[in-house]
Each structure stands twice: as C-alpha cells, then as structure tokens.
C-alpha cells in the first residue's frame, strides 16, 4: 500500500497568518484552481437550489459540493455515467467535490446497519434497501466523475459515549484504507505535476480522507495520526457541527488539525455561518460547505455586514435600498428590499433565487476578506472588526 | 362625455389575412411597440413566476400583464406609488397591462356583493373586506402606473341564465362609462400623435374597455355596440374561456368582434393554449394573456411543435436531447431532457424557471409564426400545418 509521502497533493500555501493557524492557498483540480480558504455551495441533487451555473460563476464560485447519497438514489450514478458525468448533466465546468454519503446515511436514512462490509440503509424516498461499502462509494464517485472524492465514514450521533465514538472511528479508519486502495485501483496513474511557477497540473480526480472521533480530543488525534500516514490529497473533518457546543467543536477541531500535515488541505464538512468560518480558518481549516446560506435565504433571512436581516419584516415594505449598498451581487444591483420583501411574503420563486444569490455572494465576499487578512497578516484584527460589526445588533 | 372618434388609438394594422379576420399590427404605449398578435406573460404578484426581466427580454416579451386585484391587496397600490410604480418595483421597463380586478373578485374572493356603487369583496388572504368601484380601480391602476388600464367589469359564472348575464352586462356597461370618465379626469392630456412613418408617439397610459355578455351572441353584440361608441384605445373580451364549450366561445367571440371597429386592438383575456391562440387570431383577436404556460411548466408539462411532453416520464431519464432541437430558448440551449426530468422529479426550483422559459418562449415563437402567416397571407394553410403537427400525438 502506498504511503502519504508517495503521492503529491496539488495544494500550495501562498500566505500564512503569523498569529494564528490560518493560511491561504490554492488547491488545483482537473477543472482549475480553488483559492482557499474557500466556501463551496451545495448542489444536493445536482442543483444549487434555485440557481444555475451562470449565477454561481458570476459570484466567483470555484467549487461546489454534491452529495453522493442523493445522486446515487436519484438520478443514479450509473445514469450519470451514461449521461457523461455530473458536470455535463448539470452544466458546471468548474470543480465538484462529492462527499461519501456517510453523513446522509446517518442523518436521512430510515435504517443504518453498520457491518464490517459497509453500511446497509433505506432510501429516504421509498424505503428501498441499499448497501454502501468503501469500495462501491469510490465507484459511485467515479461514475459521477467529480473532481474530489471522499472516503466512506461512520458518523456518530451527538452526544455519543466514548465507546460508541471509538467504534465509529474504528470502522472509519478501516474503511478509509479500503477506500484508498480502491481509489488507487480506479485511478492508477498519479499524474500530478508541480510547474516551475508553483502551480500544479492535475489530470485525475483527487481523494480526501475523513477524520472522525466525535468530541474526544484523543480520538481526533488518533484519527488524524492514522490519516496522515495514508496517501490522500486532503483531509475532511467530519462529524462536527452536529449539535455539540462551540467549545467542544473548537477543541475537537484543534486536536485533529494539530496532527495533520501542513501541506495538504483541510475541509470542515457542513459549516457555513460567518462566525464559524472565521473561527475554523483561525484553527487551520481551508475548505467549507454548507446548505445554510441557501436554506436560510428560502426562509427569508439574508446576511449583511451588520448582521442578519429577516426580509419579510414590515419595516422593509417601503425600503428602497438594496439588501446591502456595497454588495454588488445580482440581487443588490437590481432589486430593492421592498421588492424582495414583497416577493418572499408572496411566496414567489424569484425570491429564492435572489436571496440565495445574495447569501452565497456574502460568503464568497467573506472568504475574500479572510484571504486578504491572511495575506496582509492582520487576521486577528480584521476578524475582530468583522465579527464586532456582524454581531453588533440582533437580527433586524 | 367624449366619444370614440374624439380619441386616437395608437394601433396600426400592418397586414391582414384575406381569408380570415386575422391581422398583424403594432400597438404603441409609453414604453414602446407591441407587435400583435401578442402573447403577454402574467406577473400575477409583480413577478412572472420563477422568472425575471432578463429572462423575459431574452424571449422578446414586449408586454406583461399584472393583476390589479393582487397588487391592490399586496403590496398595495399606495405602496407601489410611493415606490415609484410597478415598473421600477419589479424592474421591468417594457409595457405592462393591468386588468381591472373584476375577474379575480369573481374567481378568488370569498364574497362578492355587487351594488350600483361597485363590488364589495373579501380578500382571499385574510378575509378583510374591500370595495372596488369603477373609479377607484382607475386610481389603483394610476398608482401602479401601468401602461394599459382596464375598466372594472362584472364576470358571470358559466353557465349563467340570460337574466343573470344581462344583469352583469348592465353593470359592466354602466361601470365602463364611469371608469372612462374617471380615466379622462385622471389623464386629461390626450397626447397621442401619429408620426409620418406611421408609428405613434404615446405619452400617457391607455385605457381598454371590457366586452361582456356571457355566451349569448345578442348580448355580446349589445356589449360591443355600446363599447365601440366609448373613447377607449382598445377592447378586452372578458368572461370567456371560463368553462363554456369551444363552439360557444367561438360564437360569442365572433359576435363581439363583428361589432367592434377594425382599427383598435382586441384583447382576449385569459387564453393561452396554442390551439386557442390560432382560433382566436383567426377571429380577429390581437392580444392574449394566460398563466397557463408557467403553471403547466411547474407541473412538468412543456410544449413542443409535436405536442406536449410530460418531462417527468421515465422515458426522458436518459434523453440527452434538449426539449426541442430547434427551439433556441435558454433551457434548450443549455440543458437536456434528462436533466430537466431529474430536476422536476427532485422538486428543484430551477426546474420551474427553465420549463417556464421554454413554455413562454414556445408561445412567443408561435405568435411569430402566426404574425408571419398573416404577413405572407397563408394563415389557414400554416394554421392547419401547425395544428396537425401539434395534435398528431397525444401527450408524450
């Protein structure tokens, strides 16, 4: 079996914060460069809800996430393969990361029976039974033809006692080794090359492992130390932000990151509030995804530098200003709060599109601010200013 | 009181079919030219569902319809006035026709009490009571600041006995005179001028009257003969396509059109299937609106030259073709039937946008074919070809 040092990760760190663990960099995939720290919008069912490729590109989105679990059930990964892969299917020519399905099997499925072989689960659509194994999940991602593949893992509920957490971690570690072996069988040619200018040329999909261990720092350390020996291009931090406290999350995260190598990207799965982004970048995280900005938009909530706004409130009925004066997103360039308030109150679909654009763009802008603060090496100061302003008032 | 001949209608007929009553023309408003026969998409609540101005302009939409009843209840016409009118509110700088609310009071309201003064009704949102009068409906349209205003009318159910139909018509006639008087008080300067090149310069909103009379040809004739004496810029045909048979509709329509002057536009309210468009243009209608293309799109049904398609059917799951090869709409240029089928099956909002674009574009193309057939004076032949192909197979 290959070891970590046998493969190259196409990730270059371009700036580091001297006072924190934050770093800025570029991850290269077959589809192009991803500037980190990065936020990845979620295309759960081959669509970032209410948006399309032009909307996302206009916001500078470089990578989206799609869910293997959902795509496997509908339209089916074999179908996707027959149709030329997910990029062609949904018309998205930039990077796609697919997760492993481990989290959805845990959170959505009606049944979850973990055996040595894999995990048996029932579809949340029709109750039909299916088996995910470390090997077939790699095959499904190969059929999807995404650019970053993730190893199948076991998520445990929160709170979990240590025994349960250890059991989940044991399977996750074992399955990671099998998933990585399967990946190297599927993608035998490791043709990643670093160019003289520091960029990388990548011709095949990348693979990330997942670090589990619940809220227990020693288990997170064990998971990280196991994973860092394996030949993967990056590391997911899974099983956090599932109900544990902020302190517990930060401690578990730091325990994991502390034992991961510097030169490969770290991806915190399922996190997307501005405050969480700052906190986790500070602790060394490079990549994020979350359905939150689009889901909260559908509920009429939009982010601004001065905190969140509930657009449906009566006070916005006559407000001719855009959501944010200096935003520049498609919604803010073209529509007033009054109109957006009316659209949401009226249940109009256009509301979902416009508010989702604003919220994703807000997170893209936040990541830009974060990257600049790392480059300017004033991360702590800019973070404090940003969060002071963002949290100055309760939701308006 | 002014008479019909005292005002100019900014409508020029550019071609006539020699074998039928079909004609092609241009109606000029403050916002530009509307090429007739025209289909107007419906922005019920200040939004053509799931679409925005860029989507509509890309399809060549020249005029949309919005509903006075809905705008009056939400966001309120006084609110719209304060915000600079509906065009600015929803960001649409081409023409807007507003209907009178008569149909919605009839079809949506929980209560409808018609008195000499006007119609008392309950909001379908919250049951609150409101009064529409011929005069205040003109004021509401003035606050909306639409480009074509319509007189308040009384719709009767189908079937209605003759006495009921006569009662409705009596109020409609009386209210039309009051609405027209109110319009001329509100818009005193009649500054419509015909230019040497035959186009018109229009600087104020236009007004259309409504011809009622249920399915009774003699009542339709009476309504048309009354309306043709009044100083309005065009004529709505109301109260049809509400459940009566095709034959009854055609007879009532012809009875009305036969007594309307040639040189002013005729607008059939609430009609939008391809077959109906051909049939009514043949009988001398110039303008149409309908929620049908967008509503049916949300239900997964799309129109093609070869008939309707239910995109959700299993047979489209692997179909890499666009909805229509030679369509050219945004959906057909960019997405496969397989993807659209998946989106609709998955309940994704993007499905509503893309299928609505296709259906509206299909009607815009149909109107182009109709206009060309009138110009080429082969209306009957092209109509027969079009409908033969469209109806050749049941829904696929």
Contacts between the chains, C-beta under 8 A, distances in Angstrom:
chain1	res1	chain2	res2	distance
A	45	B	342	7.6
A	45	B	346	4.4
A	45	B	348	6.2
A	46	B	339	7.4
A	46	B	342	6.4
A	46	B	343	7.7
A	46	B	346	7.7
A	47	B	343	6.0
A	47	B	346	7.4
A	47	B	348	4.5
A	47	B	349	8.0
A	47	B	350	5.0
A	49	B	348	6.7
A	49	B	349	5.9
A	49	B	350	7.7
A	50	B	349	4.0
A	50	B	350	6.4
A	50	B	353	7.9
A	51	B	350	7.1
A	52	B	334	8.0
A	52	B	350	5.9
A	52	B	353	8.0
A	74	B	342	6.9
A	74	B	345	6.8
A	74	B	346	6.2
A	75	B	317	6.4
A	75	B	338	7.3
A	75	B	342	4.6
A	75	B	345	8.0
A	79	B	317	6.5
A	79	B	318	6.5
A	79	B	338	7.7
A	82	B	318	6.1
A	83	B	318	6.8
A	83	B	320	6.4
A	83	B	336	7.2
A	83	B	338	5.5
A	84	B	320	7.9
A	89	B	336	7.4
A	89	B	338	7.0
A	89	B	339	5.4
A	89	B	342	7.7
A	90	B	339	6.4
A	91	B	334	5.6
A	91	B	335	6.4
A	91	B	339	7.6
A	317	B	75	6.4
A	317	B	79	6.4
A	318	B	79	6.5
A	318	B	82	6.1
A	318	B	83	6.8
A	320	B	83	6.4
A	320	B	84	7.9
A	334	B	91	5.6
A	335	B	91	6.4
A	336	B	83	7.2
A	336	B	89	7.4
A	338	B	75	7.4
A	338	B	79	7.7
A	338	B	83	5.5
A	338	B	89	7.0
A	339	B	46	7.4
A	339	B	89	5.4
A	339	B	90	6.4
A	339	B	91	7.7
A	342	B	45	7.6
A	342	B	46	6.4
A	342	B	74	6.9
A	342	B	75	4.7
A	342	B	89	7.7
A	343	B	46	7.7
A	343	B	47	6.0
A	345	B	74	6.7
A	345	B	75	8.0
A	346	B	45	4.4
A	346	B	46	7.7
A	346	B	47	7.4
A	346	B	74	6.1
A	348	B	45	6.2
A	348	B	47	4.5
A	348	B	49	6.7
A	349	B	49	5.9
A	349	B	50	4.1
A	349	B	349	5.6
A	349	B	352	5.5
A	349	B	353	7.2
A	350	B	47	5.0
A	350	B	49	7.7
A	350	B	50	6.4
A	350	B	51	7.1
A	350	B	52	5.9
A	352	B	349	5.5
A	353	B	50	7.9
A	353	B	52	8.0
A	353	B	349	7.2
A	353	B	353	7.3
